[in-house]
Amino acid sequence: LDQFAEHRESIGCVVLDLTMPGMDGKEAFKKLRALNPELPIIIASGLSVGQVIGQFEDMPPTSVIQKPYQIADLSTTIQEIFKDS
């Protein structure tokens, strides 16, 4: 969050894991969206897409990628997010 706040103009997308030490991904997600409601956020999780989306009913993530994933999968997901930009 500190890095995003300091470099927000140069960050176009965030890949966020749901399981993190200290602050979980859901809390970090909410804080990032409070800083920038339009920020594309990809949630990485071992849970199914439906299970992840169910945790974010009020404000869903831009996309969900299931772990483990390949770099090519992440690249495709990012390209999909920005294809209309």
TATAPE-V66460 format. One record per pair of residues at least 12 apart in sequence whose ideal C-beta (glycine too) atoms are under 10 Angstrom apart, sorted by sequence separation. I is the first residue (numbers start at 1). J is the second residue. D is the distance in Angstrom with one decimal. If there is no record, write none. Layout:
I_J_D ; I_J_D
//
This chain:
16_28_6.0 ; 29_41_6.0 ; 43_55_8.7 ; 49_61_10.0 ; 52_64_4.7 ; 65_77_5.3 ; 16_29_5.9 ; 28_41_9.2 ; 43_56_7.7 ; 51_64_9.2 ; 52_65_9.5 ; 64_77_8.7 ; 65_78_9.5 ; 14_28_8.7 ; 29_43_7.2 ; 49_63_9.1 ; 50_64_9.1 ; 52_66_8.6 ; 63_77_5.3 ; 14_29_8.7 ; 41_56_9.4 ; 49_64_4.7 ; 62_77_9.1 ; 63_78_8.5 ; 16_32_7.4 ; 25_41_9.4 ; 45_61_9.8 ; 48_64_8.7 ; 49_65_8.9 ; 62_78_10.0 ; 26_43_8.9 ; 43_60_9.1 ; 44_61_9.9 ; 47_64_8.5 ; 49_66_6.9 ; 63_80_7.1 ; 14_32_6.1 ; 25_43_6.6 ; 41_59_9.6 ; 43_61_4.4 ; 48_66_7.3 ; 62_80_9.4 ; 63_81_6.2 ; 25_44_8.3 ; 41_60_9.5 ; 42_61_6.6 ; 43_62_8.6 ; 44_63_9.8 ; 45_64_6.7 ; 47_66_7.8 ; 62_81_5.8 ; 25_45_7.7 ; 41_61_4.9 ; 42_62_6.2 ; 43_63_7.5 ; 44_64_7.9 ; 45_65_8.0 ; 46_66_6.9 ; 47_67_8.9 ; 11_32_9.7 ; 40_61_8.6 ; 41_62_5.4 ; 42_63_4.7 ; 43_64_4.9 ; 44_65_5.2 ; 45_66_6.7 ; 46_67_4.8 ; 1_23_8.1 ; 14_36_9.4 ; 37_59_8.1 ; 40_62_4.3 ; 41_63_8.1 ; 42_64_7.1 ; 43_65_7.4 ; 44_66_7.9 ; 45_67_6.2 ; 46_68_8.0 ; 33_56_9.6 ; 39_62_8.2 ; 40_63_7.6 ; 41_64_9.8 ; 42_65_5.7 ; 43_66_9.8 ; 44_67_5.5 ; 4_28_9.4 ; 8_32_9.7 ; 38_62_9.6 ; 44_68_9.4 ; 11_36_8.8 ; 14_39_6.4 ; 15_40_9.7 ; 16_41_5.7 ; 17_42_10.0 ; 18_43_6.2 ; 19_44_9.3 ; 33_58_9.8 ; 44_69_7.1 ; 1_27_9.7 ; 5_31_9.5 ; 13_39_7.5 ; 14_40_7.3 ; 15_41_8.0 ; 16_42_7.0 ; 17_43_7.8 ; 18_44_7.4 ; 19_45_7.7 ; 26_52_9.6 ; 29_55_9.1 ; 30_56_8.9 ; 33_59_5.9 ; 1_28_6.5 ; 4_31_8.8 ; 5_32_9.5 ; 8_35_6.9 ; 12_39_8.4 ; 13_40_4.5 ; 14_41_5.0 ; 15_42_4.8 ; 16_43_5.7 ; 17_44_4.9 ; 18_45_4.6 ; 19_46_8.2 ; 25_52_9.3 ; 29_56_7.0 ; 4_32_6.2 ; 8_36_6.4 ; 11_39_7.7 ; 12_40_7.1 ; 13_41_7.4 ; 14_42_7.1 ; 15_43_8.2 ; 16_44_6.9 ; 17_45_7.1 ; 18_46_8.4 ; 19_47_9.7 ; 30_58_9.1 ; 33_61_9.2 ; 11_40_9.8 ; 13_42_6.7 ; 14_43_9.5 ; 15_44_5.8 ; 16_45_9.3 ; 17_46_9.5 ; 18_47_7.2 ; 26_55_6.0 ; 30_59_7.8 ; 1_31_5.5 ; 5_35_6.4 ; 25_55_9.0 ; 26_56_7.3 ; 29_59_8.2 ; 44_74_8.3 ; 1_32_6.9 ; 4_35_6.4 ; 5_36_9.7 ; 8_39_8.3 ; 25_56_9.9 ; 29_60_9.9 ; 4_36_7.9 ; 29_61_6.7 ; 42_74_7.7 ; 1_34_9.7 ; 18_51_9.7 ; 44_77_9.7 ; 1_35_7.5 ; 18_52_7.0 ; 4_39_8.1 ; 26_61_10.0 ; 42_77_5.9 ; 25_61_9.4 ; 42_78_7.4 ; 18_55_7.8 ; 40_77_9.9 ; 40_78_8.4 ; 42_80_9.9 ; 42_81_7.4 ; 41_81_9.6 ; 40_81_4.9 ; 40_82_7.7 ; 18_61_9.9 ; 16_61_7.8 ; 40_85_9.4 ; 18_64_9.6 ; 14_61_9.5 ; 14_62_9.2 ; 15_63_9.4 ; 19_67_9.5 ; 13_62_7.8 ; 18_67_9.4 ; 13_63_9.3 ; 15_65_7.6 ; 17_67_7.9 ; 15_69_9.9 ; 15_74_7.0 ; 15_77_8.7 ; 15_78_8.4 ; 13_77_9.4 ; 13_78_6.2 ; 12_78_9.0 ; 13_81_6.4 ; 12_81_8.9 ; 13_82_7.7 ; 12_82_7.5 ; 12_85_8.8
//
